[in-house]
């Protein structure tokens, strides 16, 4: 079957047609795109109907013949860096109550930030819209 890949943040690029099997994994598709487009796998984010595709196979996501995926390319290749904002400072303060070793404490903060970023990255536009609507409908 054939699927189509459209690179979102690269104006003027055409759709790419890939011949795939329902058992192909998302990682295999990214590897093929890396070879074809010269874009490292770790900079690729595939999206179907607003939802990011992570691990799994094409059939896991109900991708069918003629489906169109969107490819977003990230120029960021470095891990999440610790920032000195109020949230991070509060997180460090909380961690200091439970973790004595400063290196372990900082590792916890970085791991927490990374997990939080990964969780936010998995949100679809529908998820974000629902969160905003729920927040706006709350009475203070």
C-alpha positions as CSV (number, residue, x, y, z in Angstrom):
1,X,0.0,0.0,0.0
2,X,1.1,3.6,-0.5
3,X,1.1,6.4,2.1
4,X,2.0,10.0,1.5
5,X,4.3,12.2,3.6
6,X,4.1,15.9,3.6
7,X,6.9,17.9,5.3
8,X,5.2,20.7,7.2
9,X,7.9,23.1,8.1
10,X,9.6,23.1,4.7
11,X,7.7,25.3,2.2
12,X,7.8,24.2,-1.4
13,X,8.5,20.5,-0.8
14,X,6.3,18.0,-2.5
15,X,4.6,15.0,-0.9
16,X,6.6,11.8,-0.8
17,X,5.0,8.6,-1.7
18,X,6.1,5.5,0.2
19,X,5.3,1.9,-0.5
20,X,4.7,0.3,2.9
21,X,3.5,-2.8,4.6
22,X,0.9,-2.7,7.4
23,X,3.6,-4.4,9.6
24,X,6.2,-1.7,9.0
25,X,7.0,0.2,12.1
26,X,7.1,4.0,12.6
27,X,10.8,3.7,13.2
28,X,11.3,1.9,9.9
29,X,9.4,4.7,8.1
30,X,11.6,7.3,9.8
31,X,14.7,5.4,8.7
32,X,13.5,5.4,5.1
33,X,12.7,9.1,5.3
34,X,16.2,9.7,6.8
35,X,17.8,8.0,3.8
36,X,15.5,9.7,1.2
37,X,15.5,13.2,2.7
38,X,18.7,13.2,4.6
39,X,16.9,14.1,7.9
40,X,18.2,12.3,11.0
41,X,15.6,10.1,12.6
42,X,16.0,11.9,16.0
43,X,14.8,15.2,14.3
44,X,11.7,13.7,12.7
45,X,8.2,13.8,14.2
46,X,5.5,12.0,12.2
47,X,1.9,13.1,12.8
48,X,-1.4,11.6,11.7
49,X,-4.6,13.6,12.1
50,X,-2.9,15.8,14.7
51,X,-1.6,13.0,16.8
52,X,2.2,12.2,17.0
53,X,3.2,8.7,16.0
54,X,5.6,7.0,18.4
55,X,6.5,3.3,18.6
56,X,4.4,0.7,16.9
57,X,3.4,-0.4,13.5
58,X,1.3,1.1,10.8
59,X,-1.6,-1.1,11.6
60,X,-1.4,0.0,15.3
61,X,-2.4,3.5,14.1
62,X,-5.0,2.3,11.5
63,X,-2.9,3.8,8.7
64,X,-4.4,2.7,5.4
65,X,-3.7,2.9,1.7
66,X,-3.6,6.6,0.7
67,X,-3.2,8.0,4.2
68,X,-1.4,11.2,4.5
69,X,1.2,11.7,7.3
70,X,2.8,15.0,8.2
71,X,6.5,15.2,8.9
72,X,7.8,17.9,11.3
73,X,11.5,18.4,11.4
74,X,13.1,19.6,14.6
75,X,16.4,21.4,14.5
76,X,16.9,20.7,18.2
77,X,19.2,17.8,18.7
78,X,20.3,18.5,22.3
79,X,18.6,17.1,25.4
80,X,16.3,19.2,27.5
81,X,18.4,21.7,29.4
82,X,17.7,22.8,32.9
83,X,16.3,26.4,33.1
84,X,16.2,28.8,35.9
85,X,12.5,29.5,35.9
86,X,10.2,29.6,38.9
87,X,8.8,26.1,38.2
88,X,12.3,24.6,38.1
89,X,13.3,26.3,41.3
90,X,10.2,25.0,43.0
91,X,10.9,21.6,41.7
92,X,14.5,21.7,43.0
93,X,13.2,22.9,46.4
94,X,10.8,20.1,46.6
95,X,13.4,17.6,45.5
96,X,15.8,18.9,48.2
97,X,13.4,17.7,50.9
98,X,13.6,14.1,49.6
99,X,17.0,13.8,47.9
100,X,20.2,14.7,49.8
101,X,22.8,14.1,47.0
102,X,22.9,17.3,44.8
103,X,23.8,15.2,41.7
104,X,20.9,12.9,42.2
105,X,18.6,15.8,42.9
106,X,19.6,17.5,39.6
107,X,19.3,14.3,37.7
108,X,15.7,14.0,39.1
109,X,14.9,17.5,38.0
110,X,16.2,16.9,34.5
111,X,14.4,13.6,34.2
112,X,11.2,15.2,35.4
113,X,11.5,18.0,32.8
114,X,12.3,15.5,30.0
115,X,9.2,13.4,30.9
116,X,7.0,16.5,31.1
117,X,8.3,17.6,27.7
118,X,7.6,14.2,26.2
119,X,4.1,14.1,27.7
120,X,3.3,17.5,26.2
121,X,4.8,16.5,22.8
122,X,2.3,13.6,22.7
123,X,-0.7,15.9,23.1
124,X,-2.8,16.3,19.9
125,X,-4.3,19.7,19.0
126,X,-7.7,18.2,20.1
127,X,-6.2,17.4,23.5
128,X,-4.8,20.9,23.9
129,X,-8.1,22.5,22.8
130,X,-10.0,20.4,25.3
131,X,-7.6,21.3,28.1
132,X,-8.0,25.0,27.3
133,X,-11.8,24.7,27.1
134,X,-11.9,22.8,30.4
135,X,-9.7,25.5,32.0
136,X,-11.8,28.4,30.7
137,X,-15.0,26.7,32.0
138,X,-13.7,26.4,35.5
139,X,-15.1,28.8,38.0
140,X,-12.5,30.5,40.2
